[in-house]
Amino acid sequence: MDRREPPLSYRIERTRLLARIAALECALETSEHRRQTVIDRYERLLADRDDSSESSPDMSDSQSRSLLAQLIDR
């Protein structure tokens, strides 16, 4: 049985799709890293707030949301 290579157009399309998949995986990894960074910052902020709340009144929900918005905008 004669084993032939797929046509050039097929190989080009397959290579193009594999490159796109790799780019999307890279973008997803970057997005997940950024999201985790925001979560880590917010958790540190909450921990700092809890530490300081022992000596001062609680921060309002709107102030917490404002601080989260600042973290996300970075």
C-alpha positions as CSV (number, residue, x, y, z in Angstrom):
1,M,0.0,0.0,0.0
2,D,1.4,3.4,-1.0
3,R,1.6,5.8,2.0
4,R,1.3,9.3,0.7
5,E,1.8,12.6,2.5
6,P,-1.2,14.8,3.0
7,P,-1.5,17.7,0.5
8,L,0.5,20.8,1.2
9,S,-2.7,22.8,1.8
10,Y,-3.7,20.4,4.6
11,R,-0.2,20.6,6.2
12,I,-0.3,24.4,6.0
13,E,-3.8,24.6,7.6
14,R,-2.8,22.1,10.3
15,T,0.3,24.1,11.1
16,R,-1.7,27.3,11.2
17,L,-4.3,25.8,13.6
18,L,-1.6,24.4,15.9
19,A,0.0,27.8,16.0
20,R,-3.3,29.4,16.9
21,I,-3.9,26.8,19.6
22,A,-0.5,27.5,21.1
23,A,-1.2,31.3,21.0
24,L,-4.6,30.8,22.7
25,E,-3.0,28.6,25.4
26,C,-0.4,31.2,26.1
27,A,-3.1,34.0,26.3
28,L,-5.1,31.8,28.7
29,E,-2.1,31.2,30.9
30,T,-1.3,34.9,31.0
31,S,-4.9,35.7,31.9
32,E,-5.0,33.1,34.6
33,H,-1.7,34.5,36.0
34,R,-3.1,38.1,36.1
35,R,-6.3,36.9,37.7
36,Q,-4.4,35.0,40.4
37,T,-2.2,38.1,41.0
38,V,-5.4,40.2,41.6
39,I,-6.8,37.6,43.9
40,D,-3.5,37.4,45.9
41,R,-3.4,41.2,46.2
42,Y,-7.0,41.3,47.4
43,E,-6.4,38.6,49.9
44,R,-3.3,40.5,51.3
45,L,-5.4,43.7,51.3
46,L,-8.2,41.9,53.3
47,A,-5.6,40.5,55.7
48,D,-4.1,44.0,56.2
49,R,-7.5,45.4,56.7
50,D,-8.3,42.7,59.3
51,D,-5.1,43.5,61.1
52,S,-5.8,47.2,61.2
53,S,-9.5,46.8,62.0
54,E,-8.6,45.6,65.5
55,S,-7.5,49.2,66.2
56,S,-9.9,51.1,64.0
57,P,-13.5,50.8,62.8
58,D,-14.4,48.4,60.0
59,M,-14.1,49.5,56.4
60,S,-17.4,49.9,54.6
61,D,-18.4,47.6,51.7
62,S,-18.1,50.4,49.3
63,Q,-14.5,51.1,50.4
64,S,-13.7,47.4,50.0
65,R,-15.1,47.5,46.4
66,S,-13.2,50.7,45.7
67,L,-10.0,49.0,46.8
68,L,-10.7,46.0,44.7
69,A,-11.4,48.2,41.7
70,Q,-8.0,49.8,42.2
71,L,-6.3,46.4,42.2
72,I,-8.1,45.3,39.1
73,D,-7.2,48.5,37.2
74,R,-3.5,48.0,37.7
